[in-house]
Amino acid sequence: MRVAVFDAHNDSLTEREDLNALAQRLNDGHWDLVRFAEGGGRWQIAAIFTPPRFSGVEALAHALHHLERALEWINQNRNKVRLVLRRSDLQDDGHIGILLSLEGASPLMGRVEFLRLFFRLGIRCLTLTWNHRNELADGVGVGEEAGGLTEAGRAIIAECERLGIAVDVSHLSERSFWSLMQVARKPVFASHSNFRAICDHPRNLTDAQAKVIAEKGGVVCLTFVPSFVGGDLTKFLNHYEHGVKLIGAKALGLGSDFDGCKDPVVPDASQFPQLANALRERGVSATDIRRLFHANLLRYFRSVLPS
Ligand SMILES: [Zn+2]
């Protein structure tokens, strides 16, 4: 069963050395334009990831370098892809819509004006942290000492909401997550996280976290990373079923983490139809599969992006 796909997270634009290669069908990695289109791909959130070894101006320089590469790639491939900047860019016109996200806010150096600049440069999602601490908050890797949002973090959240940048809670420590929930006025989403109730991994969400994301109108996007799934595709389906029981079919999406992990439970971007078939075999309705594959994320981004 082929269904249009809105994938909430991949790392291809940071991980690939030669972005031009992404226009061809590649034999390595998980994602390129040909395989994604084959799999039904229509919208892709592409991460500009900043590794933890960079901080301050080095983080900023790294992000700007990769953002420029990404924008140039989008421009070179404008017959196939379009950069999604506002709600109307989400319409399905035969192009693959690319939403650019900053994964880890260290390039912002805690400064609201840098967020505004990244917005002008096309960034429409902000994953507040990776696993370590940055100027805004603490990631899941910080452990017991993890704290809440910083003052700079609160100011940047308010500015994200004003501008129309989606706030992503994947990688956030629990304490930073709950601190964010106290100040967030707009819905937030988790771009690539599963359920701790099914696989007890710190990168996964507790039931309480998933519930509050859904109650506020956000989406939990399930990921194919084997260590967060805790098994193979069958186990992935257990995460989906748990999610439906907990928060309903209207609050779930997909966030592959293609090119950001090893051996994803869906092997590459051409294989989304196989996932749809597996869900069908478990008795999931075609309507709920469309919700999971794109409809919920479309609704979410139509509510968050600038008009
Ligand atoms: Zn990640």
py3Dmol code that shows the C-alpha trace and the ligand (Angstrom):
import py3Dmol

protein = """\
ATOM      1  CA  MET A   1       0.000   0.000   0.000  1.00  0.00           C
ATOM      2  CA  ARG A   2       1.527   3.301  -1.149  1.00  0.00           C
ATOM      3  CA  VAL A   3       0.688   6.312   1.039  1.00  0.00           C
ATOM      4  CA  ALA A   4       2.094   9.859   0.885  1.00  0.00           C
ATOM      5  CA  VAL A   5       4.840  10.223   3.504  1.00  0.00           C
ATOM      6  CA  PHE A   6       5.724  13.169   5.749  1.00  0.00           C
ATOM      7  CA  ASP A   7       8.928  12.122   7.528  1.00  0.00           C
ATOM      8  CA  ALA A   8       9.729  14.225  10.596  1.00  0.00           C
ATOM      9  CA  HIS A   9      13.466  13.534  10.815  1.00  0.00           C
ATOM     10  CA  ASN A  10      16.473  12.542   8.772  1.00  0.00           C
ATOM     11  CA  ASP A  11      20.147  13.466   8.898  1.00  0.00           C
ATOM     12  CA  SER A  12      20.999  13.118   5.195  1.00  0.00           C
ATOM     13  CA  LEU A  13      21.769  16.798   4.566  1.00  0.00           C
ATOM     14  CA  THR A  14      24.366  16.904   7.354  1.00  0.00           C
ATOM     15  CA  GLU A  15      25.715  13.350   6.982  1.00  0.00           C
ATOM     16  CA  ARG A  16      26.247  13.203   3.214  1.00  0.00           C
ATOM     17  CA  GLU A  17      29.524  14.645   2.031  1.00  0.00           C
ATOM     18  CA  ASP A  18      28.269  15.120  -1.524  1.00  0.00           C
ATOM     19  CA  LEU A  19      24.686  16.384  -1.539  1.00  0.00           C
ATOM     20  CA  ASN A  20      24.537  16.210  -5.354  1.00  0.00           C
ATOM     21  CA  ALA A  21      24.532  12.435  -4.980  1.00  0.00           C
ATOM     22  CA  LEU A  22      21.072  12.632  -3.347  1.00  0.00           C
ATOM     23  CA  ALA A  23      19.443  13.192  -6.748  1.00  0.00           C
ATOM     24  CA  GLN A  24      20.380   9.617  -7.764  1.00  0.00           C
ATOM     25  CA  ARG A  25      19.324   6.252  -6.432  1.00  0.00           C
ATOM     26  CA  LEU A  26      22.162   5.398  -4.036  1.00  0.00           C
ATOM     27  CA  ASN A  27      23.240   1.978  -2.821  1.00  0.00           C
ATOM     28  CA  ASP A  28      24.529   3.215   0.512  1.00  0.00           C
ATOM     29  CA  GLY A  29      22.781   5.143   3.277  1.00  0.00           C
ATOM     30  CA  HIS A  30      18.999   5.231   3.697  1.00  0.00           C
ATOM     31  CA  TRP A  31      17.669   8.302   1.921  1.00  0.00           C
ATOM     32  CA  ASP A  32      17.885  10.021  -1.457  1.00  0.00           C
ATOM     33  CA  LEU A  33      15.295  11.758  -3.614  1.00  0.00           C
ATOM     34  CA  VAL A  34      14.737   8.709  -5.814  1.00  0.00           C
ATOM     35  CA  ARG A  35      14.162   6.196  -3.017  1.00  0.00           C
ATOM     36  CA  PHE A  36      12.076   8.652  -0.975  1.00  0.00           C
ATOM     37  CA  ALA A  37       9.821   9.389  -3.979  1.00  0.00           C
ATOM     38  CA  GLU A  38       9.540   5.642  -4.651  1.00  0.00           C
ATOM     39  CA  GLY A  39       8.383   5.125  -1.072  1.00  0.00           C
ATOM     40  CA  GLY A  40       5.710   7.820  -1.380  1.00  0.00           C
ATOM     41  CA  GLY A  41       7.801  10.639   0.104  1.00  0.00           C
ATOM     42  CA  ARG A  42       6.238  14.129  -0.135  1.00  0.00           C
ATOM     43  CA  TRP A  43       7.535  16.074   2.867  1.00  0.00           C
ATOM     44  CA  GLN A  44      10.823  15.703   4.744  1.00  0.00           C
ATOM     45  CA  ILE A  45      12.140  17.470   7.804  1.00  0.00           C
ATOM     46  CA  ALA A  46      15.900  17.576   7.206  1.00  0.00           C
ATOM     47  CA  ALA A  47      18.126  18.231  10.202  1.00  0.00           C
ATOM     48  CA  ILE A  48      21.085  20.572  10.345  1.00  0.00           C
ATOM     49  CA  PHE A  49      22.795  18.663  13.145  1.00  0.00           C
ATOM     50  CA  THR A  50      25.511  20.203  15.318  1.00  0.00           C
ATOM     51  CA  PRO A  51      27.805  17.596  16.920  1.00  0.00           C
ATOM     52  CA  PRO A  52      28.471  18.015  20.662  1.00  0.00           C
ATOM     53  CA  ARG A  53      32.169  18.742  20.081  1.00  0.00           C
ATOM     54  CA  PHE A  54      31.193  22.192  18.785  1.00  0.00           C
ATOM     55  CA  SER A  55      29.982  25.041  20.968  1.00  0.00           C
ATOM     56  CA  GLY A  56      29.794  28.820  20.742  1.00  0.00           C
ATOM     57  CA  VAL A  57      30.961  30.383  17.464  1.00  0.00           C
ATOM     58  CA  GLU A  58      32.258  27.004  16.244  1.00  0.00           C
ATOM     59  CA  ALA A  59      28.733  25.584  16.543  1.00  0.00           C
ATOM     60  CA  LEU A  60      27.352  28.619  14.751  1.00  0.00           C
ATOM     61  CA  ALA A  61      29.926  28.287  11.937  1.00  0.00           C
ATOM     62  CA  HIS A  62      29.211  24.572  11.575  1.00  0.00           C
ATOM     63  CA  ALA A  63      25.452  25.150  11.330  1.00  0.00           C
ATOM     64  CA  LEU A  64      25.821  28.025   8.842  1.00  0.00           C
ATOM     65  CA  HIS A  65      28.125  25.908   6.679  1.00  0.00           C
ATOM     66  CA  HIS A  66      25.643  23.035   6.552  1.00  0.00           C
ATOM     67  CA  LEU A  67      22.640  25.315   6.138  1.00  0.00           C
ATOM     68  CA  GLU A  68      24.238  27.009   3.128  1.00  0.00           C
ATOM     69  CA  ARG A  69      24.991  23.589   1.597  1.00  0.00           C
ATOM     70  CA  ALA A  70      21.390  22.535   2.178  1.00  0.00           C
ATOM     71  CA  LEU A  71      19.941  25.718   0.651  1.00  0.00           C
ATOM     72  CA  GLU A  72      22.235  25.413  -2.363  1.00  0.00           C
ATOM     73  CA  TRP A  73      21.164  21.772  -2.800  1.00  0.00           C
ATOM     74  CA  ILE A  74      17.495  22.758  -2.619  1.00  0.00           C
ATOM     75  CA  ASN A  75      18.104  25.470  -5.217  1.00  0.00           C
ATOM     76  CA  GLN A  76      19.980  23.081  -7.538  1.00  0.00           C
ATOM     77  CA  ASN A  77      17.149  20.544  -7.281  1.00  0.00           C
ATOM     78  CA  ARG A  78      14.237  22.963  -7.471  1.00  0.00           C
ATOM     79  CA  ASN A  79      12.578  20.888 -10.197  1.00  0.00           C
ATOM     80  CA  LYS A  80      12.126  18.126  -7.579  1.00  0.00           C
ATOM     81  CA  VAL A  81      12.127  19.795  -4.154  1.00  0.00           C
ATOM     82  CA  ARG A  82      10.768  22.958  -2.603  1.00  0.00           C
ATOM     83  CA  LEU A  83      11.733  24.651   0.649  1.00  0.00           C
ATOM     84  CA  VAL A  84       8.725  24.848   2.983  1.00  0.00           C
ATOM     85  CA  LEU A  85       8.627  28.280   4.598  1.00  0.00           C
ATOM     86  CA  ARG A  86       4.921  28.874   5.188  1.00  0.00           C
ATOM     87  CA  ARG A  87       1.631  26.992   5.387  1.00  0.00           C
ATOM     88  CA  SER A  88       0.826  27.331   1.677  1.00  0.00           C
ATOM     89  CA  ASP A  89       4.150  25.622   0.801  1.00  0.00           C
ATOM     90  CA  LEU A  90       2.744  22.382   2.250  1.00  0.00           C
ATOM     91  CA  GLN A  91       0.365  21.859  -0.661  1.00  0.00           C
ATOM     92  CA  ASP A  92       1.103  18.712  -2.626  1.00  0.00           C
ATOM     93  CA  ASP A  93       2.286  20.019  -6.026  1.00  0.00           C
ATOM     94  CA  GLY A  94       4.490  17.096  -7.065  1.00  0.00           C
ATOM     95  CA  HIS A  95       7.599  18.474  -5.366  1.00  0.00           C
ATOM     96  CA  ILE A  96       9.121  17.018  -2.225  1.00  0.00           C
ATOM     97  CA  GLY A  97       8.693  19.667   0.452  1.00  0.00           C
ATOM     98  CA  ILE A  98      11.803  20.125   2.610  1.00  0.00           C
ATOM     99  CA  LEU A  99      11.482  21.657   6.083  1.00  0.00           C
ATOM    100  CA  LEU A 100      14.833  22.591   7.563  1.00  0.00           C
ATOM    101  CA  SER A 101      15.409  22.001  11.245  1.00  0.00           C
ATOM    102  CA  LEU A 102      18.223  22.873  13.609  1.00  0.00           C
ATOM    103  CA  GLU A 103      18.974  19.744  15.645  1.00  0.00           C
ATOM    104  CA  GLY A 104      20.498  21.116  18.827  1.00  0.00           C
ATOM    105  CA  ALA A 105      20.283  24.838  19.574  1.00  0.00           C
ATOM    106  CA  SER A 106      23.968  25.405  20.346  1.00  0.00           C
ATOM    107  CA  PRO A 107      24.471  27.481  17.145  1.00  0.00           C
ATOM    108  CA  LEU A 108      22.051  30.045  18.584  1.00  0.00           C
ATOM    109  CA  MET A 109      24.442  30.706  21.480  1.00  0.00           C
ATOM    110  CA  GLY A 110      21.352  31.572  23.528  1.00  0.00           C
ATOM    111  CA  ARG A 111      20.652  34.665  21.410  1.00  0.00           C
ATOM    112  CA  VAL A 112      17.161  35.475  20.177  1.00  0.00           C
ATOM    113  CA  GLU A 113      18.512  37.536  17.269  1.00  0.00           C
ATOM    114  CA  PHE A 114      20.393  34.481  15.958  1.00  0.00           C
ATOM    115  CA  LEU A 115      17.108  32.550  16.014  1.00  0.00           C
ATOM    116  CA  ARG A 116      15.562  35.325  13.933  1.00  0.00           C
ATOM    117  CA  LEU A 117      18.432  35.091  11.447  1.00  0.00           C
ATOM    118  CA  PHE A 118      18.059  31.316  11.144  1.00  0.00           C
ATOM    119  CA  PHE A 119      14.338  31.856  10.575  1.00  0.00           C
ATOM    120  CA  ARG A 120      15.145  34.274   7.739  1.00  0.00           C
ATOM    121  CA  LEU A 121      17.505  31.614   6.342  1.00  0.00           C
ATOM    122  CA  GLY A 122      14.682  29.069   6.239  1.00  0.00           C
ATOM    123  CA  ILE A 123      14.797  27.179   9.550  1.00  0.00           C
ATOM    124  CA  ARG A 124      11.285  26.117  10.568  1.00  0.00           C
ATOM    125  CA  CYS A 125      11.934  23.551  13.350  1.00  0.00           C
ATOM    126  CA  LEU A 126      14.133  23.735  16.413  1.00  0.00           C
ATOM    127  CA  THR A 127      15.172  20.579  18.271  1.00  0.00           C
ATOM    128  CA  LEU A 128      16.086  22.328  21.533  1.00  0.00           C
ATOM    129  CA  THR A 129      18.957  20.033  22.479  1.00  0.00           C
ATOM    130  CA  TRP A 130      20.872  17.044  21.328  1.00  0.00           C
ATOM    131  CA  ASN A 131      21.904  14.720  24.198  1.00  0.00           C
ATOM    132  CA  HIS A 132      24.181  17.221  25.970  1.00  0.00           C
ATOM    133  CA  ARG A 133      23.580  20.566  27.697  1.00  0.00           C
ATOM    134  CA  ASN A 134      23.386  23.778  25.679  1.00  0.00           C
ATOM    135  CA  GLU A 135      22.472  27.413  26.363  1.00  0.00           C
ATOM    136  CA  LEU A 136      18.728  26.656  26.324  1.00  0.00           C
ATOM    137  CA  ALA A 137      18.214  23.361  28.126  1.00  0.00           C
ATOM    138  CA  ASP A 138      19.605  19.918  29.000  1.00  0.00           C
ATOM    139  CA  GLY A 139      19.521  16.843  26.793  1.00  0.00           C
ATOM    140  CA  VAL A 140      18.781  13.290  27.931  1.00  0.00           C
ATOM    141  CA  GLY A 141      22.500  12.523  28.197  1.00  0.00           C
ATOM    142  CA  VAL A 142      23.018  14.966  31.070  1.00  0.00           C
ATOM    143  CA  GLY A 143      21.476  12.514  33.527  1.00  0.00           C
ATOM    144  CA  GLU A 144      20.365  13.182  37.093  1.00  0.00           C
ATOM    145  CA  GLU A 145      21.684  16.760  37.245  1.00  0.00           C
ATOM    146  CA  ALA A 146      19.574  17.853  34.275  1.00  0.00           C
ATOM    147  CA  GLY A 147      17.684  21.065  34.932  1.00  0.00           C
ATOM    148  CA  GLY A 148      14.854  22.975  33.295  1.00  0.00           C
ATOM    149  CA  LEU A 149      14.876  25.611  30.575  1.00  0.00           C
ATOM    150  CA  THR A 150      17.268  28.489  31.049  1.00  0.00           C
ATOM    151  CA  GLU A 151      16.169  32.116  30.814  1.00  0.00           C
ATOM    152  CA  ALA A 152      17.578  32.205  27.269  1.00  0.00           C
ATOM    153  CA  GLY A 153      15.626  29.018  26.543  1.00  0.00           C
ATOM    154  CA  ARG A 154      12.363  30.632  27.624  1.00  0.00           C
ATOM    155  CA  ALA A 155      13.008  33.717  25.499  1.00  0.00           C
ATOM    156  CA  ILE A 156      13.830  31.586  22.457  1.00  0.00           C
ATOM    157  CA  ILE A 157      10.685  29.445  22.888  1.00  0.00           C
ATOM    158  CA  ALA A 158       8.553  32.591  22.962  1.00  0.00           C
ATOM    159  CA  GLU A 159      10.269  33.838  19.795  1.00  0.00           C
ATOM    160  CA  CYS A 160       9.832  30.441  18.039  1.00  0.00           C
ATOM    161  CA  GLU A 161       6.106  30.695  18.751  1.00  0.00           C
ATOM    162  CA  ARG A 162       5.915  34.280  17.510  1.00  0.00           C
ATOM    163  CA  LEU A 163       7.855  33.548  14.292  1.00  0.00           C
ATOM    164  CA  GLY A 164       6.304  30.174  13.450  1.00  0.00           C
ATOM    165  CA  ILE A 165       9.135  27.743  14.212  1.00  0.00           C
ATOM    166  CA  ALA A 166       8.036  24.288  15.424  1.00  0.00           C
ATOM    167  CA  VAL A 167       9.539  23.285  18.770  1.00  0.00           C
ATOM    168  CA  ASP A 168      10.857  19.715  18.849  1.00  0.00           C
ATOM    169  CA  VAL A 169      11.234  17.894  22.202  1.00  0.00           C
ATOM    170  CA  SER A 170      13.158  14.823  21.009  1.00  0.00           C
ATOM    171  CA  HIS A 171      16.498  14.533  22.881  1.00  0.00           C
ATOM    172  CA  LEU A 172      15.294  16.777  25.758  1.00  0.00           C
ATOM    173  CA  SER A 173      15.842  15.643  29.339  1.00  0.00           C
ATOM    174  CA  GLU A 174      12.642  15.008  31.281  1.00  0.00           C
ATOM    175  CA  ARG A 175      13.129  18.000  33.551  1.00  0.00           C
ATOM    176  CA  SER A 176      13.715  20.327  30.610  1.00  0.00           C
ATOM    177  CA  PHE A 177      10.660  18.826  28.900  1.00  0.00           C
ATOM    178  CA  TRP A 178       8.350  19.592  31.838  1.00  0.00           C
ATOM    179  CA  SER A 179       9.856  23.025  32.220  1.00  0.00           C
ATOM    180  CA  LEU A 180       9.110  23.646  28.518  1.00  0.00           C
ATOM    181  CA  MET A 181       5.520  22.459  29.000  1.00  0.00           C
ATOM    182  CA  GLN A 182       5.005  25.170  31.617  1.00  0.00           C
ATOM    183  CA  VAL A 183       5.826  27.949  29.162  1.00  0.00           C
ATOM    184  CA  ALA A 184       4.793  26.543  25.750  1.00  0.00           C
ATOM    185  CA  ARG A 185       1.633  28.140  24.408  1.00  0.00           C
ATOM    186  CA  LYS A 186       1.711  26.479  21.000  1.00  0.00           C
ATOM    187  CA  PRO A 187       1.785  22.722  20.340  1.00  0.00           C
ATOM    188  CA  VAL A 188       5.196  21.037  20.343  1.00  0.00           C
ATOM    189  CA  PHE A 189       6.205  17.809  18.615  1.00  0.00           C
ATOM    190  CA  ALA A 190       8.645  14.940  19.120  1.00  0.00           C
ATOM    191  CA  SER A 191      10.400  14.396  15.779  1.00  0.00           C
ATOM    192  CA  HIS A 192      11.993  11.012  16.494  1.00  0.00           C
ATOM    193  CA  SER A 193      11.114   9.266  19.781  1.00  0.00           C
ATOM    194  CA  ASN A 194       9.218   6.126  20.760  1.00  0.00           C
ATOM    195  CA  PHE A 195       7.515   4.937  23.964  1.00  0.00           C
ATOM    196  CA  ARG A 196       9.347   3.969  27.147  1.00  0.00           C
ATOM    197  CA  ALA A 197       6.407   1.725  28.048  1.00  0.00           C
ATOM    198  CA  ILE A 198       7.439  -0.505  25.110  1.00  0.00           C
ATOM    199  CA  CYS A 199      11.209   0.088  25.168  1.00  0.00           C
ATOM    200  CA  ASP A 200      12.713   1.638  28.287  1.00  0.00           C
ATOM    201  CA  HIS A 201      15.301   3.899  26.647  1.00  0.00           C
ATOM    202  CA  PRO A 202      16.008   7.473  27.840  1.00  0.00           C
ATOM    203  CA  ARG A 203      15.456   8.805  24.274  1.00  0.00           C
ATOM    204  CA  ASN A 204      11.877   7.519  24.394  1.00  0.00           C
ATOM    205  CA  LEU A 205       8.901   9.318  25.930  1.00  0.00           C
ATOM    206  CA  THR A 206       7.069   8.399  29.117  1.00  0.00           C
ATOM    207  CA  ASP A 207       3.316   7.991  28.773  1.00  0.00           C
ATOM    208  CA  ALA A 208       2.815  11.246  30.706  1.00  0.00           C
ATOM    209  CA  GLN A 209       5.024  13.151  28.241  1.00  0.00           C
ATOM    210  CA  ALA A 210       3.254  11.701  25.192  1.00  0.00           C
ATOM    211  CA  LYS A 211      -0.139  12.539  26.700  1.00  0.00           C
ATOM    212  CA  VAL A 212       0.653  16.195  27.295  1.00  0.00           C
ATOM    213  CA  ILE A 213       2.144  16.565  23.781  1.00  0.00           C
ATOM    214  CA  ALA A 214      -1.096  15.183  22.325  1.00  0.00           C
ATOM    215  CA  GLU A 215      -3.388  17.176  24.655  1.00  0.00           C
ATOM    216  CA  LYS A 216      -1.736  20.397  23.495  1.00  0.00           C
ATOM    217  CA  GLY A 217      -2.235  19.504  19.813  1.00  0.00           C
ATOM    218  CA  GLY A 218       1.238  18.153  19.057  1.00  0.00           C
ATOM    219  CA  VAL A 219       2.427  14.972  17.353  1.00  0.00           C
ATOM    220  CA  VAL A 220       4.667  12.118  18.555  1.00  0.00           C
ATOM    221  CA  CYS A 221       6.697  10.847  15.581  1.00  0.00           C
ATOM    222  CA  LEU A 222       7.830   7.260  15.931  1.00  0.00           C
ATOM    223  CA  THR A 223      11.344   6.460  14.852  1.00  0.00           C
ATOM    224  CA  PHE A 224      13.006   3.471  13.169  1.00  0.00           C
ATOM    225  CA  VAL A 225      16.201   3.550  15.316  1.00  0.00           C
ATOM    226  CA  PRO A 226      16.563  -0.090  16.470  1.00  0.00           C
ATOM    227  CA  SER A 227      17.768   0.753  19.991  1.00  0.00           C
ATOM    228  CA  PHE A 228      14.741   3.037  20.577  1.00  0.00           C
ATOM    229  CA  VAL A 229      12.375   0.483  19.023  1.00  0.00           C
ATOM    230  CA  GLY A 230      13.887  -2.315  21.108  1.00  0.00           C
ATOM    231  CA  GLY A 231      13.606  -4.820  18.288  1.00  0.00           C
ATOM    232  CA  ASP A 232      12.528  -5.148  14.682  1.00  0.00           C
ATOM    233  CA  LEU A 233       9.556  -3.962  12.615  1.00  0.00           C
ATOM    234  CA  THR A 234       7.158  -6.145  14.630  1.00  0.00           C
ATOM    235  CA  LYS A 235       8.233  -4.357  17.796  1.00  0.00           C
ATOM    236  CA  PHE A 236       7.807  -1.020  16.001  1.00  0.00           C
ATOM    237  CA  LEU A 237       4.168  -1.951  15.397  1.00  0.00           C
ATOM    238  CA  ASN A 238       3.804  -2.463  19.169  1.00  0.00           C
ATOM    239  CA  HIS A 239       4.926   1.156  19.693  1.00  0.00           C
ATOM    240  CA  TYR A 240       2.273   2.287  17.211  1.00  0.00           C
ATOM    241  CA  GLU A 241      -0.464   0.246  18.915  1.00  0.00           C
ATOM    242  CA  HIS A 242       0.581   1.540  22.327  1.00  0.00           C
ATOM    243  CA  GLY A 243       0.455   5.094  20.961  1.00  0.00           C
ATOM    244  CA  VAL A 244      -3.043   4.640  19.578  1.00  0.00           C
ATOM    245  CA  LYS A 245      -4.303   3.334  22.944  1.00  0.00           C
ATOM    246  CA  LEU A 246      -2.563   6.120  24.842  1.00  0.00           C
ATOM    247  CA  ILE A 247      -3.049   9.264  22.718  1.00  0.00           C
ATOM    248  CA  GLY A 248      -5.117   8.150  19.712  1.00  0.00           C
ATOM    249  CA  ALA A 249      -4.353   7.753  16.008  1.00  0.00           C
ATOM    250  CA  LYS A 250      -4.563  11.521  15.434  1.00  0.00           C
ATOM    251  CA  ALA A 251      -1.427  12.370  17.433  1.00  0.00           C
ATOM    252  CA  LEU A 252       1.112  10.010  15.836  1.00  0.00           C
ATOM    253  CA  GLY A 253       3.549  10.486  12.976  1.00  0.00           C
ATOM    254  CA  LEU A 254       6.779   9.047  11.560  1.00  0.00           C
ATOM    255  CA  GLY A 255      10.340  10.287  12.140  1.00  0.00           C
ATOM    256  CA  SER A 256      12.661   7.796  10.456  1.00  0.00           C
ATOM    257  CA  ASP A 257      16.109   9.086  11.508  1.00  0.00           C
ATOM    258  CA  PHE A 258      17.351   7.861   8.114  1.00  0.00           C
ATOM    259  CA  ASP A 259      21.091   8.459   7.717  1.00  0.00           C
ATOM    260  CA  GLY A 260      21.207   9.210  11.447  1.00  0.00           C
ATOM    261  CA  CYS A 261      21.267   5.625  12.723  1.00  0.00           C
ATOM    262  CA  LYS A 262      22.435   2.119  11.813  1.00  0.00           C
ATOM    263  CA  ASP A 263      20.084  -0.570  10.501  1.00  0.00           C
ATOM    264  CA  PRO A 264      16.700   1.200  10.859  1.00  0.00           C
ATOM    265  CA  VAL A 265      13.755  -1.190  11.264  1.00  0.00           C
ATOM    266  CA  VAL A 266      12.427   0.117   7.929  1.00  0.00           C
ATOM    267  CA  PRO A 267      15.602  -0.366   5.872  1.00  0.00           C
ATOM    268  CA  ASP A 268      15.453   2.717   3.633  1.00  0.00           C
ATOM    269  CA  ALA A 269      13.238   5.510   2.301  1.00  0.00           C
ATOM    270  CA  SER A 270      11.787   3.367  -0.495  1.00  0.00           C
ATOM    271  CA  GLN A 271      10.277   0.930   2.027  1.00  0.00           C
ATOM    272  CA  PHE A 272       7.433   2.981   3.534  1.00  0.00           C
ATOM    273  CA  PRO A 273       4.839   0.958   1.548  1.00  0.00           C
ATOM    274  CA  GLN A 274       6.084  -2.213   3.298  1.00  0.00           C
ATOM    275  CA  LEU A 275       5.439  -0.479   6.632  1.00  0.00           C
ATOM    276  CA  ALA A 276       1.928   0.443   5.475  1.00  0.00           C
ATOM    277  CA  ASN A 277       1.331  -3.195   4.498  1.00  0.00           C
ATOM    278  CA  ALA A 278       2.529  -4.432   7.894  1.00  0.00           C
ATOM    279  CA  LEU A 279       0.143  -1.996   9.617  1.00  0.00           C
ATOM    280  CA  ARG A 280      -2.714  -3.158   7.358  1.00  0.00           C
ATOM    281  CA  GLU A 281      -1.968  -6.760   8.330  1.00  0.00           C
ATOM    282  CA  ARG A 282      -2.292  -5.754  11.986  1.00  0.00           C
ATOM    283  CA  GLY A 283      -5.768  -4.423  11.181  1.00  0.00           C
ATOM    284  CA  VAL A 284      -4.956  -0.689  11.090  1.00  0.00           C
ATOM    285  CA  SER A 285      -7.428   1.193   8.870  1.00  0.00           C
ATOM    286  CA  ALA A 286      -6.312   3.014   5.699  1.00  0.00           C
ATOM    287  CA  THR A 287      -7.493   6.274   7.320  1.00  0.00           C
ATOM    288  CA  ASP A 288      -5.311   5.758  10.379  1.00  0.00           C
ATOM    289  CA  ILE A 289      -2.335   4.841   8.182  1.00  0.00           C
ATOM    290  CA  ARG A 290      -2.777   8.131   6.295  1.00  0.00           C
ATOM    291  CA  ARG A 291      -2.931   9.947   9.643  1.00  0.00           C
ATOM    292  CA  LEU A 292       0.330   8.324  10.745  1.00  0.00           C
ATOM    293  CA  PHE A 293       2.075   8.772   7.392  1.00  0.00           C
ATOM    294  CA  HIS A 294       1.249  12.447   6.769  1.00  0.00           C
ATOM    295  CA  ALA A 295      -2.128  13.844   7.829  1.00  0.00           C
ATOM    296  CA  ASN A 296      -1.266  14.517  11.481  1.00  0.00           C
ATOM    297  CA  LEU A 297       2.026  16.260  10.688  1.00  0.00           C
ATOM    298  CA  LEU A 298       0.339  18.333   7.972  1.00  0.00           C
ATOM    299  CA  ARG A 299      -2.276  19.463  10.487  1.00  0.00           C
ATOM    300  CA  TYR A 300       0.413  20.249  13.035  1.00  0.00           C
ATOM    301  CA  PHE A 301       2.564  22.316  10.656  1.00  0.00           C
ATOM    302  CA  ARG A 302      -0.496  24.122   9.294  1.00  0.00           C
ATOM    303  CA  SER A 303      -1.128  25.249  12.863  1.00  0.00           C
ATOM    304  CA  VAL A 304       2.480  26.258  13.623  1.00  0.00           C
ATOM    305  CA  LEU A 305       4.100  27.683  10.461  1.00  0.00           C
ATOM    306  CA  PRO A 306       3.609  31.306   9.448  1.00  0.00           C
ATOM    307  CA  SER A 307       0.699  31.883   7.062  1.00  0.00           C
TER     308      SER A 307
END
"""
ligand_1 = """\
1
ZN
Zn 18.532 12.796 16.773
"""
view = py3Dmol.view(width=600, height=400)
view.addModel(protein, "pdb")
view.setStyle({"model": 0}, {"cartoon": {"style": "trace"}})
view.addModel(ligand_1, "xyz")
view.setStyle({"model": 1}, {"stick": {}})
view.zoomTo()
view.show()
